[in-house]
Amino acid sequence: MDPATVILMLAIHLLASSGLMALVWRRMPAAPGLGRWALASGLFGAAYLARLLAGLQGVDALGLASDGTMLLAVLLFGDGVREFVGRLPMPPRRVGLLALLMFGAEVAAAQVGGAQARHVALNAMIGLLYAQIAWILATERRRQGAPLQAPLALLVGIVGGLSALTLLRGAHIAQAGMPVAFHGPMAKVYYLFASVTAVVTALTLVWMMLLRLNGQLADLATRDALTGVFNRNGLAQALKQHFGQRQAVPLTLLLVDIDHFKRINDTLGHATGDAVLQVVACELTAQLRTGDFVARIGGEEFLIGCVGADPAVALALADRLRRTIGRLQVPAAVGSERVGCTASIGVSAAFDRFDGWEPAAAQADEALYRAKAAGRDGVQSHLATLGT
């Protein structure tokens, strides 16, 4: 197969991949990185078509412009990777400036050394950009959830392979000259690999997006939309997961209720009440130990699973949470007022089986009722009371 046909196939694959990703991007409610990937793929496809029109070895304006477009495309692809894994993407102005700087370096190389120097410079810059993207993917892969490990590993291999082949191609052109740029075994391997990976990469990126969306849907099913802690479904899942372990340790339940929460809603509005709930949930989560979990089970009630704690430890944790909540000052939704609140907490007995959680929750609820009857801002359990 002649080089022009292989490059035409590559351009078609890239443009088709761009269309697929753009279609998914428009339909998905949240698709970090996918818009940049769609644009990068489209720019790459357009750049290869422009290269065919300009002549594969030409150093005219159209040929150089196609190379500059490729540099911009790789930068956008890398920015999409940063956005997907949770890093801040570069500002558009910085992306454009970097593309112009690299394009200027390539133009300078072309003026000094002609087509050979142009292709060596282009392959060196693109290969190094791919290496940086592969490094980001490999580094961030460990921080992503288990479902994303396989597609990210595949993407590391693809981008790492493109980096190695691009750098080798640049070195080969520097050594053997322009005849090997589009002819010979190295050129065939490079363009066939690029053509196949254009399709595989697009499908992998869409696969990653669907996995991310599936995770978001799972969160919606198990997380409280306002506070981000578990809802009742998430609580049941956390309890099953805990007692599904081979050597599950006992749990103690802490039932936390914000005192006079209705008064906050009635006097300062539901927006301020929501802000109080969010801040309290955040503080509860921050204070918990490894393995503990928190769920919102009512309007202003939170249930905490305290792992492997004896009664004294559970009571000490409950009192620490009570004191932490009592120090909070939450800005009101309207005006400059800051809102304080207190909490009453009931503590259950420890239980060591999944079917023991509902009796334990009832125990914590009864203890909570006694804490409120005693004047609120206190901790009570089936065994002991801590001061107000």
C-alpha atoms as one frame of an Amber mdcrd trajectory, in Angstrom:
protein
   0.000   0.000   0.000   1.483   3.376  -0.982   2.110   6.049   1.705  -0.605
   8.406   0.439  -3.280   5.720   0.818  -2.157   4.835   4.359  -2.188   8.510
   5.370  -5.614   8.984   3.780  -6.923   6.032   5.810  -5.401   7.529   8.936
  -7.070  10.884   8.227 -10.457   9.206   7.684 -10.100   7.227  10.928  -9.226
  10.385  12.854 -12.128  12.391  11.415 -14.572   9.546  12.071 -13.259   9.233
  15.627 -13.685  12.971  16.090 -17.299  12.724  14.975 -17.979   9.821  17.350
 -16.467  11.608  20.336 -18.233  14.878  19.489 -21.571  13.043  19.316 -21.027
  11.391  22.716 -19.802  14.692  24.195 -22.980  16.490  23.129 -25.177  13.779
  24.671 -23.408  13.224  27.989 -24.254  15.462  30.944 -20.642  15.529  32.151
 -17.750  14.412  29.980 -14.480  15.977  31.175 -11.835  15.955  28.439 -14.007
  14.524  25.680 -14.624  17.846  23.938 -10.879  18.500  23.727 -10.262  14.959
  22.478 -12.884  15.353  19.762 -11.309  18.629  18.619  -7.792  17.160  18.746
  -8.801  14.156  16.634 -10.532  16.403  14.077  -7.496  18.689  13.843  -5.205
  15.695  13.348  -7.407  14.353  10.539  -7.556  17.759   8.840  -3.774  18.143
   9.185  -3.119  14.823   7.434  -5.478  15.770   4.585  -3.666  19.096   4.248
  -0.341  17.232   4.143  -1.607  15.096   1.253  -2.717  18.214  -0.641   0.617
  19.943  -0.034   2.713  16.918  -1.001   4.241  14.670   1.603   7.701  16.227
   1.499   6.820  19.805   0.659   7.971  22.717   2.806   5.378  25.190   1.548
   2.932  27.171   3.686   0.211  24.500   3.583   2.622  21.750   4.616   3.981
  23.790   7.508   0.463  24.795   8.571  -0.525  21.119   8.715   2.407  20.463
  11.024   1.412  23.357  13.283  -2.112  21.948  13.424  -0.702  18.587  14.524
   1.239  20.229  17.342  -1.911  22.021  18.510  -3.848  18.739  18.318  -1.375
  16.900  20.560  -1.478  19.744  23.082  -5.290  19.602  23.122  -5.215  15.822
  23.544  -2.911  16.199  26.544  -5.172  18.886  27.988  -8.126  16.522  27.657
  -6.191  13.887  29.591  -5.455  16.404  32.358  -9.112  17.369  32.573 -10.287
  13.745  32.683  -7.949  12.671  35.498  -8.768  15.730  37.594  -5.818  17.990
  36.856  -6.340  21.580  35.783  -6.145  21.920  31.993  -3.960  24.658  30.586
  -5.653  27.979  29.777  -6.453  28.248  26.025  -4.044  31.168  25.674  -1.199
  29.069  27.027  -2.050  26.174  24.697  -2.017  28.531  21.732   1.261  30.118
  22.829   2.989  26.742  23.209   1.722  25.651  19.795   3.066  28.867  18.238
   6.453  28.479  19.935   6.845  24.897  18.719   5.600  25.843  15.265   8.201
  28.644  15.180  10.925  26.165  16.085   9.824  23.863  13.266   9.736  26.722
  10.735  13.244  27.736  11.786  14.425  24.146  11.379  12.843  23.996   7.888
  14.532  27.207   6.811  17.916  25.931   7.950  17.754  22.268   6.935  14.787
  21.920   4.576  12.278  19.045   4.634  14.553  16.683   6.532  15.131  19.095
   9.418  11.404  19.951   9.429  10.370  16.316   9.896  13.066  15.618  12.486
  11.965  18.624  14.549   8.262  17.773  14.204   8.701  14.143  15.226  10.934
  15.084  18.148   8.412  17.584  19.546   5.364  15.350  19.046   7.195  12.323
  20.474   8.149  14.262  23.603   4.577  15.548  24.009   3.260  12.005  23.757
   5.824  10.889  26.359   4.574  13.577  28.751   0.943  12.488  28.221   1.853
   8.827  28.809   3.620   9.822  32.031   0.532  11.745  33.248  -1.699   8.770
  32.444   0.612   6.316  34.208   0.901   8.567  37.273  -2.793   9.362  37.604
  -3.933   5.808  36.847  -3.207   4.733  40.421  -5.542   7.441  41.750  -8.541
   6.480  39.636 -11.195   3.944  40.559 -10.814   0.237  39.820 -13.139   0.244
  36.754 -10.859   2.755  34.989  -7.634   0.815  35.545  -7.922  -1.358  32.411
  -8.737   1.389  29.851  -6.143   3.712  31.350  -3.502   0.960  31.151  -4.429
   0.424  27.493  -4.167   4.158  26.852  -0.752   4.294  28.524   0.410   1.556
  26.147  -1.022   3.291  23.084   0.364   6.743  23.867   3.675   5.325  25.058
   3.946   3.334  21.837   3.190   6.424  19.750   5.847   8.348  21.656   8.503
   5.681  21.105   7.669   5.183  17.415   7.539   8.931  16.737  10.914   9.539
  18.369  12.421   6.550  16.531  11.001   7.821  13.256  12.547  11.240  13.831
  15.940   9.673  14.601  15.644   7.429  11.508  14.923  10.430   9.267  17.866
  12.334  10.794  20.159   9.405  10.011  18.872   8.148   6.643  17.289  11.281
   5.159  13.897  12.004   3.608  13.576   8.784   1.547  12.682   6.876   4.747
  10.100   9.429   5.933   7.267   7.848   3.947   8.817   4.723   2.466  10.335
   1.583   3.919   9.522  -0.682   6.875   9.747   2.033   9.533   7.284   4.328
   7.765   4.806   1.471   7.187   4.938   0.374  10.816   4.498   3.953  12.012
   1.478   4.824   9.898  -0.236   1.448  10.290   0.184   1.681  14.062  -1.129
   5.270  14.041  -4.107   4.284  11.882  -5.118   1.361  14.087  -4.582   3.270
  17.331  -6.667   6.203  16.059  -9.713   3.940  16.152  -8.724   2.071  19.318
  -7.950   5.303  21.153 -11.325   6.842  20.297 -13.160   3.731  21.475 -11.040
   3.615  24.640 -11.782   7.249  25.434 -15.525   6.710  24.970 -15.236   3.537
  27.095 -13.618   5.586  29.853 -16.376   8.176  29.660 -19.084   5.536  29.940
 -17.335   4.000  32.954 -17.096   7.437  34.567 -20.784   8.058  33.857 -21.684
   4.654  35.303 -19.777   5.572  38.455 -21.638   8.878  38.672 -24.965   7.066
  38.358 -23.906   4.653  41.102 -23.035   7.634  43.307 -26.451   9.143  42.642
 -28.026   5.890  43.817 -25.963   5.648  47.013 -25.071   9.258  47.878 -27.173
  12.067  49.288 -27.362  14.743  46.600 -27.056  17.672  49.023 -24.289  16.557
  51.380 -22.391  13.910  49.407 -22.484  11.359  52.254 -24.273   8.020  51.950
 -28.039   7.922  51.669 -30.087   4.963  52.960 -29.119   2.837  49.951 -25.459
   3.683  50.478 -25.764   2.909  54.191 -27.148  -0.559  53.453 -24.350  -1.132
  50.924 -21.675   0.002  53.387 -23.058  -2.282  56.096 -23.200  -5.278  53.738
 -19.668  -4.598  52.534 -18.376  -4.325  56.097 -19.987  -7.535  57.341 -19.157
  -9.302  54.093 -15.489  -9.312  55.087 -14.012 -12.534  56.444 -13.055 -11.066
  59.804 -15.554  -8.243  60.206 -15.122  -6.357  63.480 -18.160  -5.101  65.429
 -19.803  -1.772  64.632 -21.265   0.879  66.899 -23.854   3.324  65.537 -23.889
   7.033  66.379 -27.113   8.892  65.542 -26.471  12.637  65.161 -29.344  15.142
  65.116 -28.867  18.908  64.603 -30.683  20.718  67.405 -33.479  23.157  66.523
 -32.870  22.702  62.811 -36.463  23.667  61.955 -35.832  27.017  63.615 -32.875
  27.638  61.296 -35.008  26.868  58.248 -37.929  29.000  59.464 -35.916  32.067
  60.472 -33.047  32.093  57.945 -34.452  30.104  55.023 -33.932  26.678  53.542
 -30.811  27.784  51.643 -29.099  28.520  54.963 -30.410  25.233  56.362 -28.909
  23.404  53.382 -25.572  25.151  53.964 -25.621  24.020  57.619 -26.290  20.435
  56.562 -23.430  20.534  54.062 -20.938  21.941  56.569 -21.973  19.505  59.298
 -21.688  16.555  56.873 -18.231  17.750  55.817 -17.070  18.026  59.449 -18.463
  14.619  60.349 -16.642  13.036  57.398 -13.391  14.825  58.277 -13.492  13.638
  61.904 -14.092   9.955  61.192 -11.408   7.297  61.343 -10.393   4.928  58.578
 -13.218   2.460  57.992 -15.913   4.601  59.637 -18.753   5.889  57.451 -21.567
   8.425  57.639 -25.031   8.504  56.068 -27.809  11.076  56.029 -30.958   9.179
  56.970 -33.407  12.032  57.580 -33.800  15.769  57.208 -31.209  16.704  59.833
 -30.154  13.239  61.043 -26.875  11.486  60.277 -25.999   7.897  61.184 -22.332
   7.054  61.713 -20.850   3.564  61.620 -17.997   3.406  64.120 -15.745   0.429
  63.335 -14.262  -1.801  65.993 -14.669   0.681  68.847 -15.342  -0.269  72.457
 -18.018   1.774  74.295 -15.530   4.293  75.704 -13.997   5.004  72.281 -17.430
   5.360  70.638 -18.566   7.789  73.347 -15.337   9.788  73.057 -15.797  10.039
  69.283 -19.414  11.125  69.743 -18.426  13.839  72.194 -15.652  15.057  69.893
 -18.173  15.315  67.057 -20.617  17.170  69.321 -17.969  19.708  70.300 -16.836
  20.144  66.688 -20.379  20.861  65.517 -20.861  23.297  68.387 -17.920  25.392
  67.161 -19.216  25.747  63.597 -20.135  29.165  62.226 -21.916  28.889  58.880
 -22.509  32.009  56.725 -26.208  32.667  56.162 -27.450  32.530  52.578 -28.612
  36.160  52.801 -26.863  38.891  54.752 -23.703  38.778  56.809 -25.009  36.743
  59.726 -23.194  33.569  60.717 -25.160  30.617  62.053 -24.089  28.390  64.909
 -25.655  25.062  65.788 -25.413  22.222  68.258 -26.115  18.516  67.980 -27.458
  15.730  70.142 -25.996  12.253  69.659 -27.208   8.802  70.627 -24.824   5.848
  70.765 -25.833   2.189  70.310 -24.350  -0.991  71.645 -21.826  -2.760  69.441
 -23.155  -5.434  67.074 -21.316  -8.007  64.974 -23.817  -9.118  62.287 -25.581
  -7.329  59.458 -29.034  -8.176  60.813 -28.084  -6.457  64.063 -27.927  -2.984
  62.588 -31.639  -2.152  62.790 -31.922  -3.013  66.522 -28.716  -0.998  67.050
 -30.194   1.945  65.132 -33.309   1.779  67.328 -31.031   1.745  70.375 -29.179
   4.842  69.127 -32.502   6.550  68.395 -33.732   5.894  71.937 -30.462   7.267
  73.336 -30.801  10.325  71.087 -34.305  10.944  72.427 -32.908  10.940  75.963
 -30.136  13.357  74.936 -32.747  15.787  73.611 -34.928  15.358  76.682 -31.895
  16.176  78.843 -31.551  19.597  77.215 -29.852  18.847  73.866 -26.169  19.423
  72.930 -25.251  16.189  74.652 -24.276  12.558  74.094 -26.068   9.547  75.548
 -25.782   5.829  75.020 -27.459   2.712  76.305 -24.773   2.736  79.015 -23.542
   6.265  79.718 -24.108   9.987  79.433 -21.524  12.659  78.623 -21.981  16.253
  79.741 -23.511  19.148  77.822
